[in-house]
Amino acid sequence: MMPETLTDARARIDTLDEQIQQLISQRARIAQQVALIKQRAGDSGDHYRPAREAEVLRAAMARNSGPLTDDTVARLMREVMSACLSLESPLTVAYLGPEGTYTQAAVAKAFGDAVTARPLAAIDEIFRDVESGAADYGVVPVENSIGGIVSHTLDALVHTRLTICGEVTLPVHHHLLSRHARMDEVTVVYAHPQSFAQCRKWLDARMPRAEREAVASNGEAARIVAEQGGAAIAGLPAARLYDLSILASNIEDDPSNTTRFLVIGKQSPTRTGGDITSLVVSAHRNQPGALFRLLQPFADVGLDLTRIESRPMKGAPVQDYFFFIDFAGHQQDEVVRQALDAVQADAAFFKILGSYPKAVV
C-alpha cells in the first residue's frame, strides 16, 4: 500500500533505505568471498570480467519496471558492482588526460567511480602503461560520429599485445564554462580543435567576437580558464573539477554527437550473446578483387559488418592499407570461427583485436 501522508512516505523511504543498504553490504561480503574462491582456484589476476558485468547490467535493465529509466538503473548497478569489485581487486585504469576530459567520463561509465583513474598525455602512453602492468586497463577514444576515426588508436592496435575488452559509447554534450557571469564578458574561448568544429555554428551565432584559442584538450581548456579567465568548451566533469559556472549547455551543433571508446587490457572476454569482434587485415597487393575476397566470408555465413575503416601502413607504399573491421558475434561462435579462418587464409596480414560485449548503455 502506498503511503498517504508525507510523514508516512518518509518513514517508508527510511525503511527501504535501510533494507537497500543491508542488501548492498551482503552483496559486498559475497564479492569478498568470490575473491577467496577464485584465489583458491589459482586465479591470481584481477577479477574484472567484462562479459559477466555486461550480463548483470542487461539483466538489471530487463527487470526494470520503472519509473526509473533503464539507463539510470544500469548506472546505479554499475556503481554497486564497482564498489564491490574494489573489495576483490582494486583496479587502475589509464586514460587520455588531463582530468576533466570526456575520456575520464568514459572510464567512470565503464568501471564506475571505485577505480584509480590514471590520466596520461598520449594514447601510446596508455598502451605502454597497460602492457607494462602499471595500469590494469586503458580507455582510449576510437571514433566520433562527427570527427571520424582516431588514427592514433587504430595504429596502436595493430602492434600491441593487448586485446579489446569492451567498448563505451558516450554522448558528447559541450558546455560553455567560465568564472564570468555573462557571455558578453568573455573575450576568449579555449577548446580542443574538434570541439570548436563541433560548436562552430553556435559560436558564430552567439559569440562572433570572442577569440578562439585551440588547446590540447577540453580538460586543459577548463584548467586554463580556472587560472586565467575566459571561457572553455568542455563537459560537466570539468565544470565540477575546476569549479566553473555553466554559461550555456549543449552548445554542440549536432545533438547526436557521440564518441566511442575502447577498453584495452590483457584478458579475452567470454561470449555473452551480444558481442562484437574486431580485427585488422590487409589484402595482397596487385590482386584485383582482393578486398572483396576478404569480406566475402562474412556474407557467406550471414555476419553483420558494423564498421570498416582503412589506414595506410606506416613505412609502406601509399597504396598499402590496413582494414579495420567490426562485426556482430564472438570468435567462440562456430560461424564466426568459420569466417575468420577463411579470411585469414586469404589475407596478407591478419590479427584479431578482440571479441567483447557490446556497450550496454
Secondary structure as UniProt FT lines:
FT   HELIX           6..40
FT   TURN            41..42
FT   HELIX           50..63
FT   HELIX           70..88
FT   STRAND          92..96
FT   TURN            99..100
FT   HELIX           102..111
FT   STRAND          116..120
FT   HELIX           123..132
FT   STRAND          137..144
FT   TURN            145..147
FT   STRAND          148..149
FT   HELIX           151..159
FT   STRAND          163..171
FT   STRAND          175..178
FT   HELIX           183..185
FT   STRAND          188..191
FT   HELIX           193..198
FT   HELIX           200..206
FT   TURN            208..209
FT   STRAND          211..214
FT   HELIX           218..228
FT   STRAND          231..234
FT   HELIX           236..242
FT   STRAND          245..248
FT   TURN            255..256
FT   STRAND          258..265
FT   STRAND          275..282
FT   TURN            285..286
FT   TURN            288..289
FT   HELIX           290..300
FT   TURN            301..302
FT   STRAND          305..312
FT   TURN            314..315
FT   TURN            318..319
FT   STRAND          321..328
FT   TURN            331..332
FT   HELIX           334..346
FT   STRAND          349..357
//
